[in-house]
Amino acid sequence: MRLSHLLLLSALFTALFGVGMMFAPDQILPLFGLGPGRAGVLVSRLLGAILLGIAVLNWSASSITDTTAHRAVAMGNMTASGLAFVVLLTAQGQGLLSHLGWPTITLVLLFTLGFAYYYLSMTGQR
């Protein structure tokens, strides 16, 4: 899979999660075993806004050809998804997430590994 394809796939999934978190947190959060509450809705909407921004960046970056820019985009995505993986895995281990936590954790791990592959394969290239 090419980096441009991974970026487009990431943009798609990130946009889907972003739209759900931004516009339907009261429906999305309970699916993961989380109570919405006022603070949960606020944080969900902020997360949704950030996810939609990342989706736009990844969609836009899928058409660039500059290796240095690709490396920076891969590093940013690897970092964000890697940290999200740790947070989600910890939450799942503490019993904070429902059974839907595992597919989400798996998806985030796959994106982390994909972006890590591209980042590491471009190391030293300018």
C-alpha positions in Angstrom: 0.0 0.0 0.0 1.3 3.4 -0.9 1.5 6.2 1.7 -1.1 8.2 -0.3 -3.6 5.3 0.0 -2.9 5.0 3.8 -3.5 8.8 4.1 -6.8 8.5 2.3 -7.9 5.5 4.4 -6.9 7.3 7.5 -8.7 10.5 6.4 -11.9 8.4 5.8 -11.9 6.7 9.2 -10.8 9.8 11.0 -13.6 11.8 9.4 -16.2 9.2 10.3 -15.1 9.2 14.0 -14.8 13.0 13.9 -18.3 13.5 12.6 -19.7 11.1 15.1 -17.9 12.7 18.0 -18.6 16.2 16.9 -22.3 15.9 16.0 -23.6 12.8 17.9 -21.6 12.4 21.1 -24.8 11.5 23.0 -25.2 8.5 20.7 -21.5 7.5 20.2 -20.2 7.6 23.8 -22.7 5.0 25.2 -21.6 2.6 22.5 -18.2 2.5 24.1 -19.6 2.3 27.6 -19.0 5.9 28.4 -21.6 8.2 29.9 -21.9 11.4 27.9 -22.6 14.1 30.6 -21.9 17.7 29.9 -18.1 17.4 30.2 -18.0 14.2 28.1 -20.0 16.0 25.3 -17.7 19.0 25.4 -14.5 16.8 25.2 -16.1 14.6 22.5 -16.9 17.6 20.4 -13.4 19.0 20.8 -12.0 15.6 19.9 -14.3 15.5 16.9 -13.1 18.9 15.7 -9.4 17.8 16.0 -10.2 14.5 14.2 -11.9 16.4 11.4 -8.9 18.7 11.1 -6.5 15.7 10.9 -8.8 14.1 8.3 -8.5 17.3 6.1 -4.7 17.3 6.6 -4.4 13.7 5.6 -6.7 14.0 2.6 -4.7 17.0 1.4 -1.4 15.4 2.1 -2.3 12.3 0.0 -1.6 14.2 -3.2 1.8 15.7 -2.3 5.0 14.3 -3.7 7.6 15.9 -1.5 9.5 13.3 0.6 10.2 15.6 3.4 6.6 16.6 3.7 5.5 12.9 3.5 8.0 12.1 6.3 6.6 14.9 8.5 3.0 13.8 7.9 3.8 10.2 8.6 5.6 11.2 11.8 2.7 13.3 13.0 0.2 10.5 12.3 2.4 7.9 13.9 2.7 10.0 17.0 -1.0 10.8 17.3 -2.2 7.2 16.6 0.5 5.7 18.8 -0.4 7.9 21.8 -4.1 7.2 21.1 -3.3 3.4 21.1 -1.7 3.7 24.5 -4.6 5.7 26.0 -7.2 3.4 24.5 -5.4 0.2 25.6 -5.0 1.6 29.1 -8.7 2.5 29.2 -9.7 -1.0 28.0 -7.4 -2.6 30.6 -9.1 -0.6 33.3 -12.5 -1.7 32.1 -13.6 1.8 31.0 -14.6 0.8 27.5 -17.2 -1.7 26.2 -16.5 -4.5 23.8 -16.3 -1.9 21.0 -13.0 -0.7 22.5 -11.1 -3.7 21.0 -11.9 -3.0 17.3 -11.1 0.6 17.8 -7.8 -0.3 19.5 -7.0 -2.6 16.7 -7.7 0.0 14.0 -5.6 2.6 15.8 -2.7 0.1 16.1 -2.9 -0.7 12.4 -2.7 2.9 11.5 0.2 3.4 14.0 2.2 0.5 12.4 1.4 1.7 8.9 2.6 5.2 9.5 5.6 3.9 11.5 6.6 1.8 8.5 6.5 4.8 6.1 8.2 7.1 8.6 11.0 4.6 9.3 11.4 3.7 5.6 11.9 7.4 4.7 14.4 8.1 7.5 17.6 9.5 5.9 15.8 10.5 2.7 15.7 14.2 1.8 
